[in-house]
Amino acid sequence: MALASASRRRKAEPMVALVNIVFLLLVFFLAAAALAPPLDGRVRLAEAADLVASPPPDAAVLLPDGRMLYRGAETTPEGFLAARREGGDDGTVARIVPDRALPARDLVAIAVALREAGAGEVRIVTERGLE
């Protein structure tokens, strides 16, 4: 005569894992808050709303008609990279500041010309919108 097992194994509740994860997240956020205390209430941060934006000094400016200016003088992609190399820069990263009215096809053409002239990387400097 076989005896019926007195206790059947109960399946683990899936909620236990969820509770563990929530507890670990709670501990993490409490530790993160303790590591980064808030600023002192007496500190007033500087406002940058009235600053005039200017391109980085090593960047070329692209006008809406496709002309390239570097340090106020008109130049070509080859001339821009040559001037940067004469200034002690290796010219591997070329920064350009395009006017928003410059057509995209012209911007791409200038970026390709910079790459063909020897720039390892072309970075486009833009304005970050806060809206």
C-alpha positions in Angstrom: 0.0 0.0 0.0 1.5 3.2 -1.1 1.2 6.2 1.1 0.2 9.4 -0.6 2.8 12.1 -0.2 1.8 14.4 2.6 3.1 17.5 1.0 3.3 18.5 -2.6 6.1 20.8 -3.7 4.8 24.3 -4.1 5.9 26.3 -7.0 7.9 29.4 -6.2 5.9 32.5 -6.5 7.0 34.8 -9.4 6.4 37.8 -7.2 9.4 37.0 -5.0 11.8 37.8 -7.8 10.0 41.1 -8.5 10.2 42.1 -4.9 13.9 41.3 -4.9 14.5 43.5 -7.9 12.4 46.4 -6.5 14.3 46.1 -3.2 17.7 46.3 -5.0 16.6 49.3 -7.0 15.5 51.0 -3.8 18.9 50.4 -2.3 20.7 51.6 -5.5 18.8 54.9 -5.6 19.3 55.5 -1.9 23.0 55.0 -2.3 23.1 57.2 -5.4 21.3 60.0 -3.6 23.8 59.8 -0.7 26.7 60.0 -3.1 25.5 63.1 -5.0 24.2 65.5 -2.4 22.1 68.5 -3.7 23.6 71.9 -4.1 23.6 74.3 -1.2 20.5 76.4 -1.2 22.5 79.6 -1.1 24.2 78.9 -4.4 22.8 80.8 -7.4 23.9 79.4 -10.8 25.0 81.7 -13.6 22.6 82.2 -16.4 23.9 81.7 -20.0 20.8 83.1 -21.8 22.6 86.4 -22.8 25.8 84.8 -24.1 26.7 85.2 -27.7 27.4 81.9 -29.4 30.6 81.7 -31.4 32.1 78.9 -33.3 35.2 77.1 -31.9 38.4 78.8 -33.0 39.5 75.8 -35.1 36.2 75.5 -37.0 35.4 76.6 -40.6 32.1 78.5 -41.1 30.0 77.5 -44.1 27.9 80.4 -45.5 24.4 79.8 -47.0 25.9 80.1 -50.5 28.4 77.3 -49.9 31.5 79.5 -49.3 33.9 78.4 -46.5 35.4 80.9 -44.1 38.3 80.1 -41.7 39.3 82.8 -39.3 37.5 85.4 -41.3 39.1 84.6 -44.7 37.5 82.6 -47.5 39.1 79.3 -48.1 38.7 75.8 -49.7 38.5 72.5 -47.9 42.2 71.8 -48.9 43.2 75.3 -47.7 41.3 74.9 -44.5 43.2 71.7 -43.6 46.5 73.1 -44.7 46.0 76.2 -42.5 45.2 73.9 -39.5 48.3 71.8 -40.2 50.5 74.9 -40.3 49.0 75.9 -37.0 50.3 72.7 -35.4 47.1 70.7 -35.7 47.3 67.3 -37.3 44.0 68.0 -39.2 42.5 64.6 -38.5 39.3 66.1 -37.1 37.8 68.9 -39.2 35.0 71.0 -37.5 32.6 72.9 -39.6 29.8 75.3 -38.6 27.2 75.4 -41.3 24.6 78.1 -41.7 21.1 76.7 -41.2 20.2 77.9 -44.7 23.0 75.9 -46.4 21.4 73.1 -48.5 22.1 69.6 -47.2 23.6 68.5 -50.6 26.2 71.3 -50.3 27.0 70.3 -46.7 27.6 66.7 -47.8 29.7 67.8 -50.8 31.9 69.9 -48.5 32.2 67.1 -46.0 33.3 64.7 -48.8 35.8 67.2 -50.1 37.3 67.5 -46.6 37.6 63.7 -46.3 39.2 63.6 -49.7 41.6 66.4 -48.7 42.8 64.3 -45.8 40.5 64.9 -42.8 40.1 61.7 -40.9 36.8 62.8 -39.4 34.4 65.7 -40.1 32.3 67.1 -37.2 29.4 69.4 -37.7 29.0 72.0 -34.9 25.4 72.9 -34.3 23.3 74.8 -31.8 21.6 72.6 -29.3 17.9 73.5 -29.0 16.3 73.6 -25.6 12.7 73.5 -26.8 
